[in-house]
């Protein structure tokens, strides 16, 4: 069926691209738009400081945990059909998020929303690759797709501030409803159905459930350990359960005829392994860093949600500009030097943030770090996406692309949990000793930023030790464009 689809160019392909990009924009928007609204959500739904991170982690865990399964389901069941299901699920979950009136309801709805994102994102990208002919036209379509992702992150921080300020935090989720509804209703008329007719019809849903359950338990243990004790029976038993589920996941993948994650690819391609390690660390420090910065700006500096969103534009626009520059420079100096430079800037930016003060200001405490981070993001994420496809055969490009996205999402979920636990533990310790709230919060954030520095340095070390120049020379042209 795919051959038939490609034989005659789809006359509606550019309308299909617009629709697919709109849905992808919505998914990316929902990552950045939430950060600005976190303090308002905390106050209105009575979240504790330690539980607030679940608003991000619940989404990232199900997004990352089911991303590869969503891609496989799209190939086997029909890409348009699965895309429509994902859009519908994401839209309904967004409505449920906005209607939530308790901590538990919002976390559950965010988890379902992440599942919807994991279903619609890979199916949308797969539709693009089967709708557009290989070559300049497909590269143009993928370039537009990538630009929508970058602009979604930039628009999200400002939109989050505007919506939270003037309409309330609920509207950061309600805004998805008309977009998702329109995408769902229009898909059948502008997107042609396609599927991989001769692929092995196995899904490995057990693998996706096991890895996601293991990570949920790990995050739960991290967020609760400070209250119940790291050596308590509760913490140790939850960590043990997480380890058992992770071991079961590995066993399932090794024995499956069509594993969700063929573990042998990591042993065969060192650069792919290294890039996923770097992607995991980048996801962890990026998600957690913006989580902490949002709280610092509003809880300590006293900025409004609108001011916080506007403040983020410095890093968002710098990241978009540096991504374009990085794509051009990578071809001249190579992936490895560019990635190392980006991670070095990420480390330096977070070193700057460690100096935040309780009576600080945006221009002094944050703006220089924002510029360093913005450039670092472009010079980190662009080359790591390319390195993730190094040495990969064309038929494995989709798997490799899914793996790096999964690594970043899961890294983000675990990073937010780790940084939140570190920050909250330090803050509560100081509050018990009589330190004022602003100083205690600032000290907690500062310690978390030092952890971010450590993650960036670890990413730099992984880049220097695990990324191989000889494997980078074999990146498929098509895969590089898709990355």
PyMOL commands that set and color helices and strands:
alter all, ss='L'
color gray80, all
select helices_A, chain A and resi 2-7+13-45+54-77+79-99+103-131+136-166+171-190+205-228+233-255+264-268+270-300+305-333+335-353+362-387+394-432+437-466+469-472+477-482
alter helices_A, ss='H'
color red, helices_A
deselect
rebuild
show_as cartoon
